[in-house]
């Protein structure tokens, strides 16, 4: 092995003094090193669950199954204002001996079809087809048997 001069590092003993003089640089470097260490030591995919363990597994929400529900609205002129794609609230109005009682049966139902009326009888109302969840369709069918239905545009 050939003979060579020793390797000397210049300014090694003054680096600490230089860092003290340049506090902002030292602080920025320290924060960068700390952030890198936190990211490297952070939780892995298996460690993401925090808090208390769940006794019962969380149920996944299924998409609400929508069905088409034909509904006879008492006021035929109101139905002629509707177009497919409109959102409506369906209100059931019951007449009792003490007065009228109204209840919202379906909120935000989408109009899918407005069939042409078969006859011009004003008393029979008009038909409209709504897209609603299955449970709301059952409530609409029950309400149409006992009350007069009306719609309001949303």
VOGU-3710 file (C-alpha; in Angstrom, 3 decimals, decimal comma):
1> xxxxxxxxxx> 0,000/0,000/0,000  1,473/3,371/-0,936  2,281/5,990/1,668  -0,137/8,978/1,833  -0,684/11,986/4,042  -3,322/11,772/6,767  -6,844/13,067/5,943  -7,786/16,154/7,946  -11,245/17,667/8,244  -11,182/21,446/8,283
11> xxxxxxxxxx> -13,356/23,478/10,592  -14,648/20,530/12,571  -14,286/22,184/15,922  -16,103/25,353/14,816  -19,295/23,684/13,485  -21,042/23,778/16,852  -20,338/27,496/17,220  -21,572/28,126/13,673  -24,867/26,265/14,414  -25,369/28,368/17,533
21> xxxxxxxxxx> -24,883/31,537/15,478  -27,356/30,355/12,805  -30,252/29,340/15,051  -32,912/29,466/12,334  -31,056/26,988/10,163  -30,478/24,709/13,125  -34,154/24,867/14,116  -35,299/24,132/10,552  -32,895/21,208/10,277  -34,056/19,841/13,626
31> xxxxxxxxxx> -37,717/20,070/12,623  -37,024/18,341/9,307  -35,200/15,488/11,025  -38,017/15,156/13,609  -40,702/15,068/10,902  -38,815/12,417/8,954  -38,420/10,319/12,108  -42,140/10,575/12,919  -43,122/9,521/9,408  -40,719/6,592/9,485
41> xxxxxxxxxx> -41,944/5,463/12,919  -45,640/6,125/12,130  -48,398/3,497/12,274  -48,541/0,782/9,646  -51,728/-0,482/7,979  -52,339/-3,045/10,732  -51,894/-0,466/13,486  -54,418/2,076/12,132  -57,269/1,024/14,440  -57,264/3,219/17,521
51> xxxxxxxxxx> -59,406/3,381/20,631  -61,388/0,610/22,242  -61,937/-2,645/20,387  -65,349/-3,027/18,828  -67,466/-5,691/20,499  -69,856/-6,038/17,569  -68,628/-5,536/14,021  -69,911/-2,424/12,295  -72,622/-3,212/9,769  -71,934/-2,086/6,248
61> xxxxxxxxxx> -74,720/0,122/4,895  -76,336/-1,385/1,866  -77,443/0,808/-0,968  -81,114/1,656/-0,624  -83,143/-0,337/-3,130  -85,406/2,017/-5,035  -88,676/0,925/-6,608  -91,211/2,576/-8,889  -94,453/3,399/-7,112  -97,532/4,563/-9,031
71> xxxxxxxxxx> -99,416/7,118/-6,959  -102,805/8,713/-7,657  -102,684/12,408/-6,766  -106,026/14,047/-5,936  -105,386/17,234/-7,951  -104,883/16,374/-11,627  -103,839/19,930/-12,527  -100,884/19,710/-10,149  -99,674/16,515/-11,813  -99,668/18,221/-15,225
81> xxxxxxxxxx> -97,003/20,597/-13,841  -94,640/17,717/-13,080  -91,893/16,461/-15,401  -89,683/13,351/-15,122  -86,699/14,132/-12,883  -88,582/16,531/-10,577  -88,327/15,982/-6,820  -91,560/16,069/-4,835  -92,862/15,602/-1,311  -96,045/13,516/-1,049
91> xxxxxxxxxx> -98,565/14,616/1,576  -101,502/12,520/2,794  -104,503/14,580/3,913  -107,144/12,789/5,955  -110,506/14,350/6,693  -111,799/13,646/10,180  -114,814/14,820/12,140  -112,709/17,391/14,027  -110,923/18,717/10,955  -108,183/17,790/8,549
101> xxxxxxxxxx> -104,916/16,091/9,421  -101,944/16,100/7,026  -98,789/14,002/7,118  -95,737/13,925/4,839  -95,516/10,353/3,541  -92,514/10,672/1,184  -89,775/13,310/1,052  -87,693/14,053/-2,034  -89,248/11,364/-4,241  -88,078/11,535/-7,866
111> xxxxxxxxxx> -90,744/11,643/-10,578  -89,933/8,970/-13,170  -93,026/9,134/-15,370  -96,182/11,188/-15,764  -98,629/9,048/-17,792  -101,234/10,724/-19,993  -104,684/10,778/-18,345  -107,141/8,202/-19,746  -110,271/10,228/-19,038  -110,969/13,879/-18,337
121> xxxxxxxxxx> -112,777/13,300/-15,060  -111,528/15,940/-12,624  -112,623/14,010/-9,512  -110,434/10,974/-10,168  -107,147/12,871/-9,933  -104,079/11,907/-11,941  -101,421/9,226/-11,829  -97,701/9,826/-11,342  -94,888/7,252/-11,031  -92,303/7,981/-8,316
131> xxxxxxxxxx> -88,937/6,378/-7,577  -88,746/5,782/-3,807  -87,176/3,326/-1,336  -89,140/0,106/-0,845  -90,322/1,037/2,682  -91,599/4,423/1,455  -93,485/2,699/-1,378  -95,350/0,597/1,181  -96,271/3,726/3,181  -97,465/5,445/-0,022
141> xxxxxxxxxx> -99,707/2,497/-0,883  -101,189/2,452/2,615  -101,769/6,204/2,666  -103,427/6,229/-0,770  -106,015/3,722/0,490  -107,168/5,933/3,379  -106,347/9,530/2,428  -106,138/11,971/-0,462  -102,580/12,499/-1,683  -101,046/15,778/-2,793
151> xxxx> -97,545/16,725/-3,977  -95,307/19,736/-3,414  -92,294/20,492/-5,600  -88,909/20,469/-3,850
//
